[in-house]
Amino acid sequence: MEYFVETGYSSAVHVGEELCGDRVETVVTDDATIVVLADGLGSGVKANILATLTSKIISTMMANGCTIEECVETIASTLPVCSVRQVAYSTFSIMKIHKSGNVYLAQFDSPRMIFLRDGQLYEYDMEERVIDGKKVYESHFVAHVDDAYIMVSDGVVHAGIGSYMNFGWQLENVAEFAKVAYEKNRSAKTLAAMIVSASCELYQNKPKDDTTCSVIHIRQNNAVNIMIGPPADPSKDTEVITKFLGCDGRHIVSGGTTASLVSKYLHEEVEAEIDYKNPDTPPIGRMKGVDLVTEGVLTYNKVMEISNRILEPDYKDVYWLIKEDGASLVCRALFEESTEVRFFVGRAMNPAHQNPAMSLDLSIKLRIVETIASNLRKLGRKVTVEYY
């Protein structure tokens, strides 16, 4: 089965604390993707250390082929147990998705994983096992394209206690929210952010527990190609455009000179949209044969700023999902819809930028592209950058 395993998470820290007591650890090996969500006892520094050690130990051992028994026994012998309450050092959920499509899930003292298949809630079997005195619930199933697996910490299901809800948000309500928020092309990171954002609203933006959501989304491969800037050698214009348009997936052309070259190649006119969707971002254009035409450096500087925010652990601001300006549209293509991104970057100097009074230059463009590419890789996308 050809598919892309996309992972993403979002967290909100217990009010009054600086460190989150939840931790998500993701490890990708040659044959599997492993995601561990650990919730340390209490909050603050101690909880952060416990959750970090738990997630690190489990993910590393699972990546090296260790069994769940070995993981639990190692944690039990390594980490302390609360001397007052005599309860576990940390709860955890483990998911291992093999490239074959086989999925292994283990859950210890954590909220039950929410499973969406074809956008609908899906009931899965769990088998109880006692390992080193601890009840671990195991599940085995086969992944399907468009599956979403949602793991949350206690902070999510307890949201709203003492304010909006007597018993908190509760898992069945979280599941219904996730079902409504889910979209086929919605990224794992955004879905996680939406769930944590809703939790924070129930806490009146003062979380009384560390609140974390981790999402694994099984997606069909989807490529996006971006050509930004013409080649330094004009004789290569046709060669680069031919290669760019010959790639599968969506095509975005960025920069006025680049758009003119592609327009000439396709014998199609660029139709500019003169209304500013966002005064901070230049208008977009449309051209038959490509999916989107945008301005260059100013637009991509905005894309870079948004992508930097997306990477933050407490990312919850998803306003760009509904905006229609060039930067928001590019961000949706790259950070929501894509599984693979190919950049075709021209090194030709823009004549409009050679005036010393205008500080935009080639090095700025290259730095912006490299930052965006790096952020995409951190989110698990396959990225190639070719310079001409």
C-alpha atoms as one frame of an Amber mdcrd trajectory, in Angstrom:
protein
   0.000   0.000   0.000   1.358   3.404  -1.026   0.635   5.913   1.705   2.153
   8.699   3.763   2.181   8.602   7.559   1.755  12.175   8.766   2.203  13.018
  12.438   1.607  16.205  14.407   0.827  17.358  17.899  -0.091  20.428  19.922
   0.216  21.135  23.657  -0.942  23.686  26.202   0.935  24.060  29.493  -0.729
  23.939  32.931  -1.440  27.534  33.999   1.407  28.891  36.116   3.963  26.396
  34.777   6.700  26.935  32.206   7.243  23.310  31.148   4.663  20.878  29.819
   4.209  17.622  31.724   3.157  15.834  28.514   5.591  14.733  25.838   5.204
  13.388  22.294   8.125  11.538  20.744   8.179  10.408  17.107  10.749   8.071
  15.564  10.825   7.050  11.904  12.774   3.915  10.975  13.261   2.141   7.662
  10.135   0.056   8.183   7.911   1.899  10.658   6.768   5.154  12.263   6.557
   5.126  16.069   4.677   7.749  18.083   4.612   7.849  21.890   2.477  10.210
  23.985   3.508  10.246  27.654   1.752  12.123  30.466   3.993  12.638  33.499
   2.604  12.576  37.006   1.608  16.049  38.211   2.823  19.117  36.354   5.868
  21.323  35.953   9.513  20.259  35.919   9.033  16.855  37.552   6.221  15.853
  35.203   8.203  17.090  32.214  11.220  14.967  33.171   9.088  11.864  33.759
   7.200  12.247  30.487  10.372  12.989  28.531  12.196   9.946  29.891   9.169
   7.700  29.377   8.600   8.750  25.768  12.314   8.648  24.916  12.908   5.219
  26.444   9.830   3.642  24.858  10.293   5.135  21.381  13.995   4.232  21.286
  13.394   0.668  22.485  10.452   0.116  20.125  12.518   1.441  17.217  15.147
  -1.158  18.047  12.668  -4.009  18.059  12.041  -4.381  21.791   8.729  -5.792
  23.008   6.167  -3.938  25.095   7.143  -6.135  28.054  10.758  -5.007  27.803
   9.693  -1.350  27.519   7.421  -1.464  30.580   9.950  -3.388  32.676  12.703
  -0.925  31.742  10.561   2.072  32.665   9.482   0.472  35.930  13.068  -0.191
  36.945  14.344   3.205  35.761  11.758   5.751  36.824  10.423   6.445  40.321
   6.905   5.815  41.619   5.134   8.540  43.616   5.992   7.839  47.267   2.787
   9.486  48.500   0.133   8.181  46.118   1.964   5.045  44.968   0.754   5.603
  41.409   2.492   5.407  38.065   5.334   7.712  37.115   3.759   8.343  33.710
   0.899   7.116  31.552   1.553   6.431  27.876   0.087   5.535  24.501   2.256
   3.881  21.857   1.484   3.545  18.170   3.718   1.739  15.678   2.681   1.913
  12.012   4.613  -0.501   9.807   5.187   0.245   6.135   3.235  -2.924   5.413
   0.176  -1.198   6.890   0.059  -3.249  10.083  -0.519  -1.108  13.187   0.288
  -1.907  16.813  -1.255   0.151  19.619  -0.515  -0.072  23.346  -2.245   2.109
  25.944  -1.489   2.351  29.644  -3.749   4.368  31.963  -4.406   6.978  29.270
  -7.612   8.068  27.489  -8.642   5.613  24.804  -7.322   6.493  21.354  -9.914
   8.012  19.004 -10.039   6.219  15.653 -11.535   7.888  12.568 -11.967   5.881
   9.369 -13.431   7.610   6.316 -14.246  10.497   8.654 -16.398   8.337  10.914
 -15.743   7.042  14.421 -14.461   3.475  14.285 -14.580   0.957  17.128 -11.461
  -1.161  17.516 -10.742  -4.150  19.742  -8.475  -3.959  22.782  -6.898  -6.865
  24.633  -5.929  -6.408  28.275  -2.526  -7.649  29.387  -0.890  -7.351  32.791
   2.786  -6.493  32.452   4.860  -5.986  35.575   1.654  -5.389  37.519   0.319
  -2.810  35.071  -2.737  -3.171  32.825  -1.737  -2.472  29.239  -4.359  -2.540
  26.485  -3.102  -3.740  23.112  -4.688  -3.467  19.680  -3.738  -4.696  16.217
  -5.288  -3.527  12.952  -4.431  -2.606   9.367  -4.144   1.044   8.331  -6.310
   2.449   5.545  -5.677   5.626   3.587  -7.506   8.561   5.253  -7.431   6.942
   8.725  -6.806   9.363  11.600  -5.590   8.150  14.995  -5.978  10.695  17.789
  -4.237  10.292  21.147  -4.912  12.786  23.956  -3.687  13.357  27.484  -5.998
  13.684  30.505  -5.930  17.455  30.140  -8.125  17.238  27.046 -10.880  15.068
  28.549 -10.832  17.063  31.822 -11.244  20.405  30.044 -14.111  22.473  31.405
 -14.330  20.861  34.851 -15.503  23.449  37.383 -16.537  25.957  34.741 -18.521
  24.907  31.669 -18.903  21.207  32.436 -19.332  19.253  35.666 -17.428  16.223
  34.417 -15.153  17.769  31.844 -15.243  17.508  28.059 -15.222  13.682  28.211
 -13.798  11.423  25.557 -17.006  10.837  23.609 -17.428  14.600  23.164 -13.804
  15.004  22.092 -14.377  12.211  19.558 -17.444  13.965  18.134 -15.507  17.229
  17.873 -12.658  15.430  16.073 -15.143  13.829  13.684 -16.534  17.252  12.720
 -13.083  18.881  12.496 -11.580  16.082  10.385 -11.066  16.663   6.674  -9.333
  14.437   4.155  -6.720  17.091   3.369  -6.444  18.472   6.903  -2.972  18.025
   8.347  -2.319  16.067  11.527  -0.778  19.164  13.102  -3.834  21.326  12.400
  -6.337  18.754  13.673  -4.307  18.410  16.887  -4.157  22.195  17.240  -7.923
  22.512  16.813  -8.585  19.967  19.563  -6.155  21.624  21.986  -7.531  25.068
  21.137 -11.070  23.880  21.942  -9.789  22.408  25.220  -8.194  25.729  26.171
 -11.452  27.555  25.516 -13.209  25.191  27.925 -10.484  25.992  30.463 -11.160
  29.711  29.796  -7.590  29.826  28.436  -6.189  28.869  31.842  -5.523  25.121
  31.532  -5.741  23.355  34.890  -3.789  20.410  33.477  -1.179  19.895  30.780
  -3.186  19.408  27.602  -1.830  17.518  24.585  -3.210  15.969  21.422  -1.186
  13.838  19.006  -2.599  12.907  15.604  -1.414  10.310  13.093  -3.023  10.711
   9.676  -2.649   8.069   6.940  -2.686   9.967   3.663  -2.509   9.368  -0.066
   0.723  10.676  -1.583   0.187  14.234  -2.841   2.923  16.320  -4.461   3.187
  20.102  -4.772   5.686  21.744  -7.149   6.824  25.345  -6.785   8.839  27.328
  -9.297  10.178  30.554  -7.837  12.538  32.733  -9.843  13.964  32.231 -13.357
  17.231  30.311 -13.994  20.476  32.271 -13.858  21.215  31.054 -17.402  18.335
  32.148 -19.700  19.146  29.304 -22.087  17.841  26.875 -19.458  14.411  28.521
 -19.182  12.600  26.006 -21.394  14.393  23.014 -19.855  13.482  23.989 -16.284
   9.862  24.873 -17.095   9.420  21.589 -18.974  10.749  19.615 -16.029   8.643
  21.623 -13.542   5.371  21.164 -15.445   6.172  17.510 -16.129   6.113  16.612
 -12.432   2.963  15.066 -11.009   0.870  17.030  -8.532  -0.078  20.693  -8.157
   1.980  23.500  -9.702   2.542  26.950  -8.178   4.417  29.675 -10.054   5.865
  32.494  -7.953   7.394  35.802  -8.999   6.490  38.157 -11.828   9.376  37.226
 -14.129   8.805  33.519 -13.540   5.104  33.876 -14.330   5.953  35.703 -17.593
   8.288  32.881 -18.657   5.719  30.176 -17.908   2.990  32.237 -19.600   5.107
  32.463 -22.758   5.873  28.727 -22.622   2.196  27.754 -22.228   0.866  30.511
 -24.524  -1.553  31.433 -21.770  -2.245  34.822 -20.194  -1.890  35.508 -16.464
  -5.128  36.896 -15.076  -4.298  38.991 -12.026  -6.767  39.374  -9.176  -6.566
  43.060  -8.380  -8.347  42.901  -5.023  -6.084  42.521  -1.985  -7.313  39.628
   0.147  -4.724  40.703   2.720  -3.059  44.147   2.611   0.184  42.563   3.861
   0.404  40.165   0.893   0.451  40.994  -2.846  -2.520  39.784  -4.948  -2.511
  36.389  -6.656  -3.001  35.474 -10.305  -4.496  32.640 -12.318  -3.165  30.952
 -15.441  -4.447  27.949 -17.368  -2.025  25.057 -17.000  -0.925  25.836 -13.435
  -2.818  25.880 -10.149  -1.737  29.220  -8.696   0.373  32.274  -9.519   1.782
  34.409  -6.698   4.281  37.171  -6.094   7.705  36.050  -4.920   9.754  37.217
  -1.936   7.108  39.185  -0.014   4.596  36.338  -0.245   7.111  33.662   0.747
   8.408  35.719   3.637   4.846  35.550   4.979   4.728  31.807   4.279   7.950
  31.429   6.268   6.498  33.352   9.227   3.370  31.180   9.288   5.406  27.971
   8.976   7.588  29.007  11.922   4.450  29.369  14.033   3.076  26.015  12.866
   6.162  24.295  14.286   5.679  25.701  17.780   4.457  23.072  20.316   1.632
  25.357  21.488   0.529  26.209  17.951  -3.215  26.847  17.901  -3.686  29.830
  15.545  -5.130  28.359  12.324  -6.545  31.567  10.813  -4.696  30.992   7.526
  -6.888  27.954   6.834  -9.774  30.174   5.780  -7.971  33.136   4.200  -7.636
  33.531   0.432  -4.460  35.635   0.134  -1.394  34.251  -1.647   0.554  33.315
   1.486  -2.402  31.467   3.033  -3.097  29.582  -0.205   0.564  28.526  -0.492
   0.600  27.477   3.163  -2.496  25.339   2.664  -0.910  23.660  -0.345   2.373
  23.020   1.481   1.437  22.405   5.103  -2.076  20.973   4.759  -2.404  19.173
   1.452   1.087  18.048   0.471   3.034  14.941   1.379   5.902  15.813  -0.969
   7.187  19.219  -2.091   9.574  20.024  -4.937  11.116  23.503  -5.180  12.545
  24.736  -8.491  14.551  27.799  -7.450  16.024  30.186 -10.016  19.219  32.049
  -9.164  18.701  34.936 -11.587  18.732  38.361  -9.957  15.450  40.240 -10.148
  16.199  43.555 -11.949  13.724  45.291  -9.653  15.832  44.314  -6.649  19.229
  45.499  -7.853  18.582  48.995  -6.571  20.552  49.259  -3.278  17.604  51.159
  -1.801  15.558  47.955  -2.096  17.233  45.499   0.223  15.584  42.420  -1.303
  18.187  40.249  -2.991  18.848  36.694  -4.085  20.335  35.621  -0.744  17.126
  36.596   1.072  15.023  34.525  -1.333  17.305  31.504  -0.936  17.244  31.801
   2.855  13.455  31.997   2.889  13.112  28.902   0.674  15.597  26.934   2.777
  13.727  27.826   5.972  10.377  26.764   4.515  11.932  23.537   3.204  13.462
  22.825   6.619  10.119  23.403   8.348   8.400  21.045   5.916  10.990  18.350
   6.623  10.457  18.769  10.359   6.798  18.002   9.750   7.740  14.821   7.912
   7.318  15.988   4.325   9.613  14.703   1.603  11.282  17.827   0.188  13.653
  18.419  -2.717  15.169  21.789  -3.625  16.807  22.230  -7.029  18.683  25.386
  -7.991  19.137  26.701 -11.508
